[in-house]
Amino acid sequence: CLKAAKEHDIPEDLNKLLEDKVLETVSDLYYVKMSAVEMTCLNGADEEGIVSKSVSSHSDLIPGVYEGGLKIWECTFDLMDYLSEAEIQVAGKTILDLGCGAGLLGIAALRGKAEKVHFQDYNSTVIDKITLPNAVANCMSECHGDDRKTSKPPSKRPKAAECLPDALTKCRFFSGEWSAVTQLLLSSSKPFSKYDLILTSETIYNPDYYSALHDTLSQLLDTNGRVYLASKVHYFGVGGGIYLFEKFVEERNVFRSSVVKTIDKGLQRCILEMAFKGS
């Protein structure tokens, strides 16, 4: 049973969204402490029940039920590093953080003055309890001019918001299966322009999803846009990986793709760049 698509509104009371959240920092970005979120979810704040299902099955992935968004996977940091090293321009661009989880890629793009940033995750619990609070925490701190260069840890409660920070007005948040979210965007009465950049990390672990992912990229990417995809070379036990996905892309003959960076620490990982053929 695939998840229907849903757009999540930014709550009016931003402070309530961050109430009782414990904030940590990574790569100069705020994020809510996952273990604390999991505890509140186990106490009944998780309508989908994905935390209890994940705990009882001892698994970070339950296909069609929970797709790993409660954890920050290492390839996210690989892609953040690459975008910075390669000086990929995000300023003024429309960007989709696909399979966003904590939303760090999209939040980093906001920091880089992106024009619009949309976030998508399979699970609504992930968007409500993690992505939205993370975006709000970072936008509020920008609004108040926090200096992350200090060695002081972030306070448990960010400063109160007097107004909706400008950066948040650039954001939209979606949950649901990729093809359903694509249909929601393309058929919406809200104005929608295709994305200049689609950023996605650790989304090709399951070959069963390649067709839906490929269709989503081809329908939502602007003619001259780019996809940056971070992945392990091989996902043991699930069967997916970078070479299998590249072969799939090649057979579809819609995109050209190339590995633009390989990371050899631990399990080998890659950054793949994709663009439409002829663009």
C-alpha positions in Angstrom: 0.0 0.0 0.0 1.9 3.1 -1.2 1.7 6.3 0.6 -0.6 9.0 -0.7 0.9 12.4 -1.3 0.3 15.2 1.2 1.6 18.8 1.5 2.5 19.8 5.1 1.7 23.3 6.1 4.2 25.3 8.1 2.6 25.8 11.5 1.7 29.4 12.6 3.3 28.8 16.1 6.9 28.0 15.2 7.9 28.0 18.9 5.5 25.2 19.6 7.0 23.1 16.8 10.4 23.3 18.6 9.0 22.9 22.1 10.9 20.1 24.1 13.1 19.5 21.1 16.8 18.9 21.8 18.9 20.5 19.2 22.4 19.4 18.0 24.7 20.7 15.3 26.4 19.1 12.4 28.2 20.9 9.5 27.1 24.2 11.1 23.4 23.2 10.8 20.9 22.6 13.6 19.0 19.4 13.7 16.7 17.8 16.3 18.2 14.9 18.3 16.8 11.8 16.6 16.8 9.6 19.7 14.6 12.2 21.6 12.2 12.3 18.7 12.0 8.5 18.7 11.1 8.5 22.4 8.2 11.0 21.9 7.0 8.9 18.9 7.1 5.7 21.0 4.9 7.6 23.6 2.1 8.0 21.0 3.2 11.0 18.9 3.6 8.9 15.7 0.3 8.3 13.8 2.1 6.1 11.2 3.6 3.9 14.0 6.9 3.8 12.1 9.1 4.1 15.1 7.5 1.2 17.0 7.6 -0.9 13.8 11.2 0.0 13.2 12.1 -1.0 16.8 10.2 -4.2 16.8 11.6 -5.4 13.4 15.2 -4.2 14.3 15.3 -2.5 10.9 16.0 0.9 9.5 14.0 0.0 6.4 10.5 -1.6 6.0 9.7 -1.4 2.3 6.4 0.5 1.7 6.1 1.3 5.4 9.2 3.1 6.6 12.0 4.2 4.3 14.8 5.3 6.7 14.0 9.0 7.3 14.6 8.9 11.0 18.4 8.5 10.5 20.9 10.8 8.9 22.8 8.5 6.5 26.5 9.1 5.7 26.1 9.9 2.0 24.2 13.0 3.0 27.5 14.5 4.3 29.3 13.2 1.1 26.9 15.2 -1.0 27.1 18.3 1.1 30.9 18.2 0.9 30.8 17.7 -2.8 28.4 20.6 -3.5 30.7 22.9 -1.5 34.0 21.6 -3.0 32.7 21.7 -6.6 31.2 25.1 -5.9 27.8 24.0 -7.3 25.7 27.2 -7.5 22.5 27.1 -5.5 21.8 30.9 -5.3 18.6 31.8 -7.1 17.9 28.1 -8.0 14.8 26.0 -7.3 15.8 22.9 -5.5 14.2 19.6 -4.4 15.6 17.6 -1.5 14.2 14.2 -2.6 14.0 11.6 0.2 15.0 14.3 2.5 14.9 12.7 5.9 16.4 15.4 8.2 16.4 17.8 5.3 20.1 18.9 5.7 20.7 19.1 2.0 17.8 21.4 1.4 18.6 23.5 4.5 22.2 23.9 3.3 20.8 25.1 -0.1 18.6 27.6 1.8 21.7 28.9 3.5 23.2 29.3 0.1 20.4 31.6 -1.0 18.4 29.2 -3.1 15.2 30.8 -4.5 12.9 27.9 -3.5 13.5 24.6 -1.6 11.0 21.8 -1.5 11.4 18.8 0.8 10.0 15.3 0.2 10.1 12.2 2.4 8.1 9.0 2.1 6.8 9.3 5.7 4.7 12.1 7.1 6.0 11.4 10.6 9.5 12.3 9.3 8.4 15.6 7.8 6.4 16.6 10.8 8.7 15.5 13.6 12.1 16.1 12.0 12.3 17.9 8.6 10.0 20.8 9.5 11.5 21.4 13.0 15.0 21.3 11.5 14.1 23.9 8.8 12.4 26.1 11.4 15.4 25.9 13.8 17.8 26.9 11.1 15.6 29.7 9.6 14.9 31.1 13.1 18.6 31.2 13.9 19.4 32.9 10.6 16.6 35.4 11.4 18.3 36.1 14.8 21.8 36.2 13.4 23.2 33.3 15.5 26.9 32.9 15.3 27.7 29.2 14.9 31.4 29.9 15.1 31.2 30.0 18.9 32.0 26.8 20.7 28.9 27.1 22.8 26.4 24.2 22.1 23.0 25.3 20.8 20.4 26.0 23.4 17.7 23.5 23.9 15.1 26.2 23.1 15.9 28.4 20.1 15.0 32.1 20.4 11.3 32.9 20.0 10.1 33.8 16.5 8.3 37.1 16.2 7.5 36.5 12.5 7.9 33.9 9.8 11.5 34.1 8.8 12.0 34.9 5.1 13.8 31.7 4.3 10.8 29.6 5.5 8.6 31.3 3.0 10.7 29.7 0.2 10.0 26.2 1.5 7.3 23.6 0.8 7.1 20.2 2.5 5.7 17.0 1.1 5.3 13.4 2.2 4.2 10.3 0.2 5.4 8.0 -2.5 7.4 9.7 -5.3 4.9 9.2 -8.2 2.1 10.5 -5.9 4.1 13.6 -4.9 4.9 14.2 -8.6 1.2 14.1 -9.5 0.4 16.4 -6.6 3.0 19.0 -7.8 2.1 18.8 -11.5 -1.7 19.0 -11.0 -1.7 21.6 -8.1 -3.4 25.0 -8.6 -0.3 26.5 -6.9 2.3 27.8 -9.3 5.0 25.2 -9.9 8.3 25.5 -11.8 10.5 22.5 -12.5 13.7 22.1 -10.4 17.1 23.4 -11.4 18.7 21.0 -8.9 17.4 17.7 -7.4 19.5 16.6 -4.5 19.1 13.0 -3.2 21.0 10.7 -1.0 20.8 7.0 -0.3 17.7 6.6 -2.4 18.8 3.8 -4.8 19.2 1.0 -2.2 16.2 -0.9 -3.6 16.1 -1.7 -7.3 12.3 -2.1 -7.1 12.1 1.7 -6.8 14.3 2.6 -9.7 11.5 3.1 -12.2 9.5 5.4 -9.8 12.7 7.4 -9.0 13.6 7.7 -12.7 10.1 8.9 -13.7 10.1 11.4 -10.8 13.5 12.9 -11.9 12.5 13.0 -15.6 9.1 14.7 -14.8 10.3 17.2 -12.2 13.8 18.3 -13.4 14.0 21.4 -15.6 15.3 20.9 -19.1 18.7 22.3 -18.2 18.7 21.0 -14.6 21.0 18.7 -12.8 20.5 15.8 -10.4 23.1 15.1 -7.7 22.7 11.7 -6.2 24.9 10.2 -3.4 25.0 6.5 -2.9 27.0 3.6 -1.6 28.5 1.5 -4.4 26.5 -1.5 -3.2 23.8 -2.0 -0.6 24.3 -5.4 0.8 21.1 -7.3 1.6 18.9 -5.0 -0.5 20.7 -5.4 -3.8 20.8 -1.8 -5.1 23.9 0.3 -5.8 25.4 2.9 -8.1 26.4 0.6 -11.0 23.0 -1.1 -11.2 21.3 2.3 -11.2 23.6 3.7 -13.8 22.8 0.7 -16.0 19.1 1.3 -15.5 19.5 5.0 -16.4 21.5 4.1 -19.5 18.8 1.6 -20.7 16.1 4.3 -20.3 18.2 6.6 -22.5 16.7 9.8 -21.0 19.6 11.0 -18.9 23.4 11.0 -19.3 25.1 10.3 -16.0 28.6 10.3 -14.6 30.3 9.6 -11.3 31.9 12.9 -10.3 33.4 11.8 -7.0 34.3 8.5 -5.3 34.8 8.2 -1.6 36.9 5.3 -0.5 36.6 5.5 3.3 34.8 2.5 4.7 32.2 1.2 2.3 32.9 2.8 -1.1 30.5 5.6 -1.9 29.9 7.8 -5.0 28.3 11.1 -6.2 26.5 10.7 -9.5 25.6 13.7 -11.6 22.7 13.4 -14.1 21.4 15.7 -16.8 19.0 15.3 -19.7 20.6 14.0 -22.9 21.1 16.9 -25.3 20.9 19.6 -22.5 
